[in-house]
């Protein structure tokens, strides 16, 4: 089984130029000064030290426009890269691998209020695109099963692939719906996709099941420094925690106390007292955590 490269940890390619206004301005000044004869250059070098000088202002604008152009070129280059592209640009990059963004929920204008079409996230689409070449294998590698299972139904959020016994493949499926339990429609779609003769090796015995959902709640008190921005700080802490919860809503991802503490410890929070959970939630490769409640209270710290 090949191990997928974590694209987020790759160093930026050399084609992406750094944005450094001060360096660009210094280069523009030197280029400008070089246009004059040797005996005039010292005069201009002295004059361009002053921010208020009209020529300095003009060179600053020139450097700023140059920086914007570099940024535009950088963004155009990123749009062609799987690691950096987003939105419709990522759709095109994924299309090169014959992978299409899933529609999680169709738009519905007949209800009030109407809701927009819900699409697969960039993160999930990027992962499936990485797995595309694995999906071409017919030897039954883990990532091939993973790719085809993730692509089998629009409500498949995550999949784990295990082999508890020789020639036995256990597929656990997490749904985008409700608490993550995959219904029969989803499971049958995954099973049908994986039982294709071009995907599953003849000797493999396939078992498709819903991921086991482990419910948990988060209750904590955050102590805030004395400030008129207490409500803002609380909202930032809750939003940070919600991002953590969303990120951990995957099969086999533990819910660690340290992660909860770190997400609540935003700027303006003096300390965090966590009431629940009281220990790390360690999950098996067929389990997924589901946060049923977030209850964050605030108190004022006596620290300044």
N, C-alpha and C positions, 0 to 999 in steps of 0.2 A: 504494500500500500504506500503510495506517495503521500508526502506530507505537504499540505497546502502552504504556500508562502503567505505570511501576514503582510498584505500590501501596505497597511498603514505604517509599518516599521521600516519600509524601504527608504533609503536616502533619496532626496530629491535628485532627479537626473540633471546633468550639466546644462541641458537645453533651457532649463528654467533659470533665468538670470535673477540675482538678488536685487531688491529694490532699495537703493541707498541714495536718498536725495542729496545729502551732503557731499557724497563722492561725485555724483553727477554735476553738482554745482561747481565744485572745485575744478573738475575737468573742463566745464564750459568757460570758467574764468581764465584758465590757462590757455585754452584755445583762442579766446578773445585777445588776451595779452600778446600772444604770439603773432597776431596780425600786424603789430606795430614794430617799428624799428627798435633797435637795442636801446637807444638813448631815451625812448618814450616809454619803455616797458615798466620801469620803476615807478613812473608817475601813475600809470594805470593800476599797477599792483597795489599802490598805496590807496588810490581812490576807491578801488573795489572792496576795501575793507569795511566800508560804511554801508549799512543796510539801507540808509535813506537815499543813497545815490540812485538816480533814475536808471543808469546803466546796470547797476546791481539788481534792481527790481526786474529789469528786462531779462537778465540772465537767469534769475530765479524762476521766472515764468517759463523760460526755455527749458530749464532743467526739470521743472515739474511736468511739463508736457512730454518730455522725453521719458520720464518715469512712468507716466500713464500709458505711453506707447509700449514700453517694455512689459507692463502689467497686462496689456491687451494681448501681446504675443504669448506671454506665459499662459494666460487663460485659454488661448486658442490651442496651444500645445497640450495643456491638461485635458482639454475636451476630447482628445484622441487617445487618452491613456485610461486603461481600466482602473488603475489605482486612484485616479483623480477625477474622472468624468462624473457628472451628476445629471439627473433629470433626463431630458430628451437626448443629450449628448451620450449619456450612458446607454440609453436605448439603442442608439446606432452602433456603439462599440459592442454591445452584447449581441446585436443582430449579426455582426461579423462571425460570431460563434454559433449562430442559429439558435439563440436563446432570446425569448420574448418576455417582457415584464408581465407578471400576472395581475389580473384584476381581482382584488379581494372582494369588493362589493360594488355592484353596479349603481349608477346614479338613479335617484328616484325623485322625480318632480311632482309626483301625485300626492305626496304627504306634506304636512305642515309641521315644522319647517322642512323644506326639501333638503336632501343631502347629496353631496357630490360623490363622484366615483372614487372609491378607495383603491389605490394602487399599491403594488408591492414596493417596499422601501428600497432605496438605493443600496443599502448594506446587503439585503437579502438577494437582490438581483446580481450584485457584484460577486457574491459567494457562488451562486448557481453558475455564473459565467465562468468562474475559475474551475468549476467542476465539469464543464462541458466536455473537455477532452477525455476526462475519466469515464464519462458516460458512453464513450465509443467502445470501451472494452467489453468483451463478452466472456471474460475469464472470471467474473464475479468479484472484483475488488470492492472494498468497502465504499470508496468514493463514487464508484459507478452506481451502486445501489442508492447512495445518498443523493446523487444528482437526479436520477429518475424518480425517486420518491418525492423529492422537493418539487419537482415539476409536474407531478401527477394530478394535483388538484389545487385550485386557487386558494383554498383555505388551509393548506399545509403550511404551518409556521416553522416547524423544525422537525428534524428526524435524527434518530440515532440508529446505528447499525452494529449489531453484536453477533457473535457466533459462539453461543454457550456450549455447543457440542459440534463435533466434526460434521461437515456438510449440512449444518443447520444454521439458518440466518434468521435472526430476530430483529424485526423492524418496529421501532416505537415511534409513534407519530404524535406531534403536538399540533393542535388546531389554533387558528386565529380567533375562533369563536369562544365566547363566554370565558370559562376558566381554563380552557385549553384542551378539554377532552375531545378527542376525535370521534365523530359520529360514524355510523355504518357507511354512509355515502362516501365519506372521505377514505375510510379504510378499504372499501371495495375498489375505489379508484386507484389507490396506491397498489393494492394487490394485483389488480389487472395490469397496471403498467409494468410492474416488476416480474410478472409471470410471462411476459412476452418472450418468445423463443430466442429473440436476438439479444435479450438482456440477461435472463437467468440461466446459468449453466444447468445442464440436465441433472447433475447430481445434487444440486442444492435443494433443501427442503425449506420452504419459506413460511415464516409466521409473521403476520402483520397485526399489531395491537396498538391501542391508544396508549400514550404515555400515562404513567400513574401520576396523578396530581397531588402534590403535598401542599396543603393550605398553611399559611402563616400570617400573622399580623405584626405590625410594627407600631409600638407605643413608646414614646420618648418625651422627655422634657428638655428643651434647649434653654440654656441660661444666656441671656443677651446682655451685652454691655449697655450701660445707660446711654440712651440715644433716642432722638425723636423718630428714628427710622426703624423702630422695632418691628412694625408690621411688614415692612419691605424685607427685612432680614429673614423673618419667619417664612414669607412666601418664597424667597430664594432657597432657603433650606429645604422646604417641601418640594420645590421643583427639582432640586438636586437629588433628593431622595427618590422621587418618581422616575428620574432618568436611570438611577441605579436599579430600581425594581424592574423597569422595562428591559434593561440590558441583561439582567439575570433571568429573564423569562425564556429560558432555553432548557433543553433536556440535559440533565447532568450537571448543571451549573449550581454550585453550592451558594447558599446565602450566608455570607460571613458577617459576624458582628463588626469586624474591623471595617468592612465595606460600608455598613450602615453608619457607623461613627464618622467615617471619612466624608460621606455624602452630606451629613448634617452639619459638619464643622465648616460652614461657610464663613466668609468675613463678617464680623459682627457677633459671632457666637463665641461665648467665653468657654463653655463646656457643654457636654451632652450627657444626660443620664438616660440610659436605655432600660426600659422596663420589660419589653418583650420584642423579640425573642431573648432568651437568656443564654443561649448557646448557638454555635454555628449549626446551620441546617445543611447537613451533608447528604447529598443526593446521589442515587445510583445512576448508571447510564440509561435507565429507562424511566426515571422520575424527573418531574419539572415542578418548580415552586410556583405558587400562585398567591399573591398578596391580596387578602380579602379586606384588609382595613389598614389605613394609615391614620394614626391619631397623634398629633404633635402638639404638646402644650408648651407654653413659654413662661419663663420667670426672669426676673431682673437680677443680674449678678451684682455683688457688692464691689467687684473690681471696676476700676476706671480705665 
